[in-house]
Amino acid sequence: MDGVQYYSGAINLGGITVNANNFTAVYIGYFVPKISGTYQFCDLFADNRDDFYIGSTSAFPCGNPSDASTPRNAAFTLENPYGSATNGRAVCVNITMAAGYAYPLGNVYGQKGLPAENQFKVSGPGLGTNVTDLTGFISSDSCS
């Protein structure tokens, strides 16, 4: 026993019921900017770990997000592990993007014990500052 308290219930994670004590959530899709310019992606906090990937050389090849095609050993774009020097402060990356282009993205969030928390925000032209609701900027099935 490692001293972590066990939670006997489950939590809802984006419509999926998971065991709150130990899970990994993998989100994939495309970020489609409406205006060309520099976008800032920030991982603000992760309990326990969050790795964010964007671009066809790290998230997955455009048009083929299956596990078999995901680049192996790809370098994450942002990393925020709990208990590290970065945890508790924003870890950000600025990426220049072209309007209308679909950028593959992946987010891998791992959780052990409670509490479970992951804070992520995006800023950029046509989007605003520190946005958490990316409705209209995320596509799950289009590469073009």
C-alpha positions as CSV (number, residue, x, y, z in Angstrom):
1,M,0.0,0.0,0.0
2,D,1.5,3.4,-1.0
3,G,-0.6,5.6,1.3
4,V,-3.0,6.8,-1.3
5,Q,-6.6,6.6,-0.1
6,Y,-8.9,4.4,-2.2
7,Y,-12.2,6.0,-3.5
8,S,-14.9,3.4,-3.8
9,G,-17.0,5.3,-6.3
10,A,-16.6,6.3,-9.9
11,I,-16.4,9.7,-11.7
12,N,-17.8,10.9,-15.0
13,L,-15.2,11.9,-17.5
14,G,-16.6,13.4,-20.6
15,G,-19.6,11.0,-20.5
16,I,-17.6,7.9,-19.6
17,T,-17.7,6.4,-16.1
18,V,-14.3,5.6,-14.8
19,N,-12.6,4.3,-11.7
20,A,-11.3,7.5,-10.1
21,N,-8.4,5.7,-8.5
22,N,-6.5,4.8,-11.6
23,F,-7.3,5.6,-15.2
24,T,-5.8,7.1,-18.4
25,A,-7.9,9.2,-20.8
26,V,-6.7,9.7,-24.4
27,Y,-8.4,12.5,-26.4
28,I,-7.7,12.9,-30.1
29,G,-9.1,15.2,-32.7
30,Y,-8.1,18.2,-34.8
31,F,-7.6,21.9,-33.9
32,V,-8.8,24.0,-36.8
33,P,-7.9,27.8,-36.4
34,K,-10.3,30.3,-38.0
35,I,-7.6,33.0,-38.3
36,S,-3.9,32.5,-39.2
37,G,-1.5,33.5,-36.4
38,T,0.2,32.3,-33.2
39,Y,-1.8,30.2,-30.8
40,Q,-0.7,29.5,-27.3
41,F,-1.5,26.1,-25.7
42,C,-1.1,26.0,-21.9
43,D,-1.2,23.0,-19.6
44,L,-2.0,24.8,-16.3
45,F,-2.1,21.9,-13.8
46,A,-2.3,18.1,-13.9
47,D,-3.0,15.7,-11.1
48,N,-1.4,13.3,-11.9
49,R,0.1,13.7,-15.4
50,D,-0.8,15.2,-18.7
51,D,1.0,15.0,-22.0
52,F,-0.2,17.0,-25.0
53,Y,0.8,16.4,-28.6
54,I,0.0,18.5,-31.7
55,G,1.0,18.1,-35.3
56,S,1.2,15.2,-37.7
57,T,4.7,14.2,-36.5
58,S,3.7,13.8,-32.9
59,A,-0.1,13.4,-32.4
60,F,-0.9,11.2,-35.4
61,P,-0.7,11.4,-39.2
62,C,-3.4,13.7,-40.6
63,G,-6.4,11.6,-41.7
64,N,-5.4,8.5,-39.7
65,P,-5.7,8.7,-35.9
66,S,-5.8,4.9,-35.3
67,D,-3.4,3.5,-32.7
68,A,-1.5,1.6,-35.4
69,S,-0.5,4.8,-37.2
70,T,0.3,7.0,-34.1
71,P,4.0,7.8,-34.2
72,R,5.8,5.7,-31.6
73,N,8.2,7.5,-29.2
74,A,6.9,10.9,-30.5
75,A,8.0,13.9,-28.5
76,F,5.2,15.5,-26.5
77,T,4.5,19.2,-27.1
78,L,3.7,19.9,-23.5
79,E,4.3,17.8,-20.4
80,N,2.9,18.5,-16.9
81,P,3.5,15.7,-14.3
82,Y,2.3,16.1,-10.8
83,G,5.1,16.7,-8.3
84,S,7.5,18.0,-10.9
85,A,9.1,21.4,-11.0
86,T,6.5,22.5,-13.6
87,N,3.5,21.3,-11.6
88,G,1.4,24.1,-10.2
89,R,2.4,26.6,-12.9
90,A,1.5,26.9,-16.5
91,V,3.6,25.1,-19.2
92,C,2.9,26.8,-22.5
93,V,3.9,26.5,-26.2
94,N,3.3,29.0,-29.0
95,I,2.5,27.6,-32.4
96,T,2.0,29.6,-35.6
97,M,-0.9,28.1,-37.5
98,A,-2.7,28.7,-40.8
99,A,-6.5,29.3,-40.9
100,G,-8.6,26.4,-41.9
101,Y,-5.8,23.8,-41.6
102,A,-6.6,20.8,-39.4
103,Y,-3.8,20.2,-36.9
104,P,-3.9,16.7,-35.3
105,L,-3.9,16.8,-31.6
106,G,-3.8,14.3,-28.8
107,N,-4.0,14.6,-25.1
108,V,-3.1,11.8,-22.7
109,Y,-4.2,12.4,-19.1
110,G,-3.2,9.8,-16.4
111,Q,-4.7,9.7,-12.9
112,K,-3.8,7.8,-9.7
113,G,-5.9,8.5,-6.6
114,L,-7.9,11.6,-5.9
115,P,-8.2,14.4,-6.5
116,A,-8.4,14.2,-10.3
117,E,-7.7,17.5,-12.1
118,N,-6.4,18.7,-15.4
119,Q,-6.5,22.4,-16.4
120,F,-5.8,23.3,-20.0
121,K,-6.3,26.6,-21.8
122,V,-5.8,28.0,-25.4
123,S,-5.3,31.6,-26.6
124,G,-5.1,32.9,-30.1
125,P,-6.5,35.1,-32.8
126,G,-10.3,34.7,-33.2
127,L,-10.4,32.6,-30.1
128,G,-9.6,35.0,-27.2
129,T,-7.4,34.5,-24.2
130,N,-7.4,31.6,-21.8
131,V,-10.2,29.7,-23.5
132,T,-11.3,26.3,-22.2
133,D,-14.3,25.8,-24.5
134,L,-13.0,25.1,-28.0
135,T,-16.4,24.6,-29.6
136,G,-16.0,25.5,-33.3
137,F,-12.3,24.9,-33.2
138,I,-12.2,21.2,-32.7
139,S,-13.1,18.5,-35.3
140,S,-13.1,14.8,-34.6
141,D,-13.2,13.5,-38.2
142,S,-11.7,16.0,-40.7
143,C,-8.2,16.5,-41.8
144,S,-8.8,19.1,-44.5
